[in-house]
Structure formats: C-alpha cells, structure tokens
C-alpha cells in the first residue's frame, strides 16, 4: 500500500483588489490635487529661510524676527494639517469612499464638497461636533 503524502494548503498571498472609483469624483480629485500642489508650494516657499539670524540687529529687530519665526511655525502647522486632510480625501477617492460622512456614513451633500472638498463629515455631524457642550 502506498503512503499518502500530506496535503499542504497553499500559502495565502497578498490579495490585490482593484477598487473602482466612484463616478463623479474626477473633478474633486483634480481640485484636491491642485490644493495639494498649492500647499506644497507654500510650504516650500516658507522653508526657503528668509529669516536673519537672531543675533543680528537691536532688540526691536530681534522681536520682529521672533514674531516671524512664530508665524512660520504656525503656518507650517496649519499647512501640514491641510495637507493631511487633502491627502486623506485623495485616499478616500482611491478606495471608493469619498463623500461619505465618517460619523453617520451618509453621503456628504455636493454643495458641501464643492465648498470643502476634503470635508470628513456631513453638515449635520459637523454642526454637532462644532457645538460646544454644556
């Protein structure tokens, strides 16, 4: 009698799924890509380093330079947050979930997306988040 060889299961490989983009997202994708380009241009412009070293000038000059530095840090923080939001929206387009509220899972209204293409929430959920709690 022949010995049976044990049957081995195939190793599962990475599953590549092609997600079909939602119809009507091409215009938003173009807008978001333009926004990303603009943000990157601003960030690169602020990283050019137009500031003079802190030890140059009198106290008034140094105070001005300090204010400029604070403004640049704030700007880059705001720009970083904006860039993160834009890139998250672009990923949603790629995965087919763009325009869906992250809270209630309902479709975000087109006028809201036209005003804020990287909106994460529908207007109702956003209003709830923005309303201060008593």
FILO-305053 format. One record per residue: residue in three letters; x, y, z of N, C-alpha, C in turn. Coordinates in nm, 2 decimals. Layout:
N
 type   n.px   n.py   n.pz  ca.px  ca.py  ca.pz   c.px   c.py   c.pz
  ala      X      Y      Z      X      Y      Z      X      Y      Z
...
end
This chain:
134
 type   n.px   n.py   n.pz  ca.px  ca.py  ca.pz   c.px   c.py   c.pz
  unk   0.08  -0.12   0.00   0.00   0.00   0.00   0.09   0.12   0.00
  unk   0.05   0.22  -0.08   0.13   0.34  -0.09   0.09   0.44   0.02
  unk   0.20   0.51   0.07   0.18   0.61   0.17   0.13   0.73   0.10
  unk   0.03   0.79   0.16  -0.02   0.92   0.10   0.06   1.03   0.15
  unk   0.09   1.12   0.06   0.16   1.24   0.10   0.06   1.34   0.17
  unk   0.11   1.40   0.27   0.02   1.50   0.34  -0.01   1.62   0.24
  unk  -0.13   1.66   0.24  -0.18   1.77   0.16  -0.15   1.90   0.23
  unk  -0.08   1.99   0.16  -0.05   2.12   0.22  -0.13   2.22   0.16
  unk  -0.18   2.31   0.24  -0.26   2.42   0.19  -0.17   2.52   0.13
  unk  -0.22   2.59   0.02  -0.14   2.69  -0.04  -0.12   2.81   0.05
  unk  -0.01   2.87   0.04   0.02   2.99   0.13  -0.06   3.10   0.07
  unk  -0.14   3.17   0.16  -0.21   3.28   0.11  -0.12   3.40   0.07
  unk  -0.13   3.45  -0.04  -0.05   3.56  -0.08  -0.13   3.69  -0.07
  unk  -0.06   3.80  -0.09  -0.14   3.93  -0.08  -0.25   3.94  -0.18
  unk  -0.36   3.98  -0.14  -0.47   3.99  -0.23  -0.47   4.13  -0.28
  unk  -0.47   4.14  -0.41  -0.47   4.28  -0.48  -0.61   4.30  -0.53
  unk  -0.67   4.40  -0.47  -0.81   4.43  -0.51  -0.81   4.56  -0.58
  unk  -0.87   4.57  -0.70  -0.87   4.69  -0.77  -1.01   4.76  -0.73
  unk  -1.00   4.87  -0.67  -1.12   4.94  -0.63  -1.16   5.04  -0.74
  unk  -1.29   5.03  -0.78  -1.34   5.11  -0.88  -1.37   5.25  -0.82
  unk  -1.32   5.35  -0.88  -1.35   5.49  -0.83  -1.50   5.52  -0.85
  unk  -1.55   5.60  -0.76  -1.69   5.64  -0.77  -1.71   5.73  -0.89
  unk  -1.82   5.72  -0.96  -1.85   5.82  -1.07  -1.86   5.96  -1.01
  unk  -1.81   6.05  -1.08  -1.82   6.19  -1.04  -1.71   6.24  -0.95
  unk  -1.61   6.16  -0.92  -1.51   6.21  -0.83  -1.39   6.26  -0.90
  unk  -1.39   6.25  -1.03  -1.27   6.30  -1.11  -1.25   6.45  -1.09
  unk  -1.36   6.53  -1.09  -1.35   6.67  -1.07  -1.29   6.71  -0.93
  unk  -1.34   6.63  -0.83  -1.29   6.66  -0.69  -1.15   6.61  -0.68
  unk  -1.11   6.51  -0.75  -0.97   6.46  -0.75  -0.88   6.57  -0.80
  unk  -0.92   6.63  -0.91  -0.84   6.73  -0.97  -0.83   6.85  -0.88
  unk  -0.94   6.89  -0.82  -0.94   7.01  -0.72  -0.84   6.98  -0.61
  unk  -0.86   6.85  -0.55  -0.77   6.82  -0.44  -0.63   6.81  -0.47
  unk  -0.60   6.76  -0.59  -0.46   6.76  -0.64  -0.40   6.90  -0.65
  unk  -0.48   6.99  -0.71  -0.44   7.13  -0.72  -0.42   7.19  -0.58
  unk  -0.51   7.16  -0.48  -0.49   7.21  -0.35  -0.36   7.16  -0.29
  unk  -0.33   7.03  -0.31  -0.21   6.97  -0.26  -0.08   7.04  -0.32
  unk  -0.09   7.06  -0.45   0.02   7.13  -0.51   0.04   7.27  -0.46
  unk  -0.07   7.35  -0.44  -0.06   7.48  -0.38   0.00   7.48  -0.24
  unk  -0.05   7.39  -0.16   0.01   7.38  -0.02   0.15   7.35  -0.02
  unk   0.19   7.25  -0.11   0.34   7.22  -0.11   0.42   7.34  -0.16
  unk   0.36   7.42  -0.25   0.43   7.54  -0.30   0.45   7.64  -0.18
  unk   0.35   7.65  -0.10   0.36   7.75   0.01   0.46   7.70   0.11
  unk   0.45   7.57   0.14   0.55   7.51   0.24   0.69   7.53   0.19
  unk   0.71   7.50   0.07   0.85   7.51   0.01   0.90   7.65   0.01
  unk   0.80   7.75  -0.01   0.84   7.89   0.00   0.88   7.93   0.14
  unk   0.81   7.88   0.24   0.84   7.92   0.38   0.97   7.85   0.43
  unk   1.01   7.74   0.36   1.13   7.67   0.41   1.25   7.73   0.34
  unk   1.23   7.83   0.26   1.34   7.90   0.19   1.43   7.97   0.29
  unk   1.39   8.00   0.41   1.47   8.06   0.51   1.50   8.21   0.48
  unk   1.40   8.29   0.49   1.43   8.44   0.46   1.46   8.51   0.59
  unk   1.47   8.44   0.70   1.49   8.50   0.83   1.64   8.53   0.85
  unk   1.67   8.63   0.92   1.81   8.67   0.95   1.84   8.60   1.09
  unk   1.96   8.56   1.11   2.00   8.50   1.24   1.96   8.59   1.35
  unk   1.92   8.53   1.47   1.86   8.60   1.58   1.96   8.70   1.65
  unk   2.09   8.69   1.63   2.18   8.77   1.69   2.22   8.90   1.61
  unk   2.14   8.92   1.50   2.17   9.04   1.42   2.06   9.15   1.45
  unk   2.11   9.27   1.47   2.02   9.38   1.49   1.99   9.41   1.64
  unk   1.91   9.51   1.66   1.88   9.55   1.80   1.76   9.47   1.86
  unk   1.72   9.51   1.97   1.61   9.43   2.04   1.48   9.43   1.96
  unk   1.45   9.55   1.89   1.33   9.56   1.81   1.34   9.46   1.69
  unk   1.46   9.45   1.63   1.48   9.36   1.51   1.46   9.22   1.56
  unk   1.52   9.19   1.68   1.51   9.05   1.73   1.36   9.01   1.76
  unk   1.29   9.11   1.81   1.15   9.08   1.84   1.07   9.06   1.72
  unk   1.10   9.13   1.61   1.03   9.11   1.48   1.06   8.98   1.43
  unk   1.19   8.94   1.44   1.24   8.81   1.39   1.17   8.69   1.46
  unk   1.15   8.71   1.59   1.09   8.61   1.68   0.94   8.60   1.63
  unk   0.87   8.71   1.61   0.74   8.70   1.56   0.73   8.63   1.43
  unk   0.82   8.66   1.34   0.82   8.60   1.21   0.84   8.45   1.22
  unk   0.93   8.41   1.31   0.95   8.26   1.33   0.82   8.20   1.38
  unk   0.76   8.26   1.48   0.63   8.20   1.53   0.53   8.19   1.42
  unk   0.52   8.29   1.33   0.42   8.29   1.22   0.46   8.17   1.13
  unk   0.58   8.15   1.10   0.62   8.05   1.01   0.59   7.91   1.07
  unk   0.62   7.89   1.20   0.58   7.76   1.26   0.43   7.74   1.26
  unk   0.35   7.84   1.29   0.21   7.83   1.28   0.16   7.80   1.14
  unk   0.22   7.87   1.05   0.18   7.85   0.91   0.21   7.70   0.87
  unk   0.33   7.66   0.90   0.36   7.52   0.86   0.28   7.42   0.93
  unk   0.23   7.45   1.05   0.14   7.36   1.13   0.01   7.35   1.06
  unk  -0.04   7.47   1.02  -0.17   7.48   0.95  -0.16   7.41   0.82
  unk  -0.06   7.44   0.75  -0.04   7.38   0.61  -0.03   7.23   0.62
  unk   0.04   7.18   0.73   0.05   7.04   0.75  -0.08   6.97   0.77
  unk  -0.16   7.04   0.85  -0.30   6.98   0.88  -0.38   6.99   0.75
  unk  -0.37   7.09   0.67  -0.45   7.10   0.55  -0.40   6.99   0.45
  unk  -0.27   6.97   0.44  -0.22   6.87   0.35  -0.26   6.73   0.40
  unk  -0.26   6.71   0.52  -0.31   6.58   0.57  -0.46   6.55   0.53
  unk  -0.54   6.66   0.55  -0.68   6.65   0.51  -0.70   6.62   0.36
  unk  -0.62   6.69   0.28  -0.63   6.68   0.14  -0.59   6.54   0.10
  unk  -0.48   6.49   0.15  -0.43   6.36   0.12  -0.53   6.25   0.16
  unk  -0.59   6.27   0.28  -0.69   6.17   0.33  -0.81   6.16   0.23
  unk  -0.85   6.28   0.18  -0.96   6.28   0.08  -0.92   6.21  -0.05
  unk  -0.80   6.23  -0.09  -0.75   6.16  -0.21  -0.74   6.01  -0.19
  unk  -0.71   5.97  -0.07  -0.71   5.82  -0.04  -0.85   5.77  -0.05
  unk  -0.94   5.85   0.00  -1.08   5.81   0.00  -1.13   5.79  -0.14
  unk  -1.09   5.88  -0.23  -1.13   5.86  -0.37  -1.07   5.73  -0.43
  unk  -0.95   5.70  -0.39  -0.88   5.58  -0.44  -0.95   5.46  -0.39
  unk  -1.00   5.46  -0.27  -1.07   5.34  -0.21  -1.22   5.34  -0.23
  unk  -1.27   5.44  -0.29  -1.41   5.44  -0.33  -1.51   5.49  -0.21
  unk  -1.46   5.56  -0.11  -1.54   5.60   0.00  -1.54   5.75   0.01
  unk  -1.50   5.82  -0.10  -1.50   5.97  -0.09  -1.65   6.02  -0.09
  unk  -1.67   6.12  -0.01  -1.80   6.18   0.00  -1.90   6.11   0.10
  unk  -1.84   6.02   0.18  -1.92   5.95   0.28  -1.88   6.01   0.42
  unk  -1.98   6.05   0.50  -1.95   6.10   0.63  -1.89   6.00   0.72
  unk  -1.78   6.03   0.79  -1.71   5.94   0.87  -1.78   5.91   1.00
  unk  -1.88   5.99   1.03  -1.96   5.97   1.15  -2.09   5.88   1.13
  unk  -2.18   5.94   1.04  -2.31   5.87   1.02  -2.31   5.78   0.90
  unk  -2.20   5.79   0.82  -2.19   5.70   0.70  -2.29   5.74   0.59
  unk  -2.35   5.86   0.60  -2.44   5.91   0.49  -2.36   5.99   0.39
  unk  -2.41   6.01   0.27  -2.34   6.08   0.17  -2.34   6.23   0.21
  unk  -2.22   6.29   0.19  -2.20   6.43   0.22  -2.26   6.50   0.09
  unk  -2.34   6.61   0.12  -2.40   6.68   0.01  -2.30   6.75  -0.08
  unk  -2.33   6.75  -0.21  -2.24   6.80  -0.31  -2.20   6.95  -0.29
  unk  -2.30   7.04  -0.24  -2.26   7.17  -0.22  -2.15   7.18  -0.11
  unk  -2.16   7.10  -0.01  -2.05   7.10   0.10  -1.92   7.05   0.04
  unk  -1.92   6.95  -0.04  -1.79   6.90  -0.10  -1.74   7.01  -0.20
  unk  -1.82   7.08  -0.26  -1.77   7.19  -0.35  -1.71   7.30  -0.27
  unk  -1.76   7.33  -0.15  -1.71   7.43  -0.07  -1.58   7.38   0.00
  unk  -1.59   7.26   0.05  -1.47   7.20   0.13  -1.45   7.06   0.07
  unk  -1.37   7.04  -0.03  -1.35   6.91  -0.10  -1.29   6.81  -0.01
  unk  -1.23   6.85   0.10  -1.17   6.75   0.19  -1.25   6.73   0.32
  unk  -1.38   6.76   0.31  -1.47   6.75   0.43  -1.48   6.60   0.47
  unk  -1.47   6.58   0.60  -1.48   6.45   0.66  -1.62   6.41   0.70
  unk  -1.70   6.52   0.73  -1.83   6.49   0.79  -1.94   6.57   0.71
  unk  -2.06   6.52   0.72  -2.18   6.59   0.66  -2.20   6.71   0.74
  unk  -2.29   6.80   0.69  -2.31   6.93   0.76  -2.37   6.90   0.90
  unk  -2.46   6.81   0.91  -2.53   6.78   1.04  -2.43   6.73   1.14
  unk  -2.34   6.64   1.11  -2.25   6.58   1.20  -2.14   6.69   1.24
  unk  -2.10   6.77   1.14  -2.00   6.87   1.17  -2.06   6.97   1.26
  unk  -2.19   7.01   1.25  -2.25   7.10   1.34  -2.26   7.05   1.48
  unk  -2.28   6.92   1.49  -2.28   6.86   1.63  -2.14   6.87   1.69
  unk  -2.04   6.84   1.61  -1.90   6.85   1.66  -1.86   6.99   1.70
  unk  -1.91   7.09   1.62  -1.87   7.22   1.65  -1.95   7.29   1.76
  unk  -2.06   7.23   1.80  -2.15   7.29   1.90  -2.08   7.26   2.04
  unk  -2.06   7.37   2.12  -2.00   7.35   2.25  -2.10   7.27   2.34
  unk  -2.04   7.18   2.42  -2.13   7.10   2.51  -2.14   7.18   2.64
  unk  -2.26   7.17   2.69  -2.29   7.25   2.82  -2.24   7.18   2.94
end
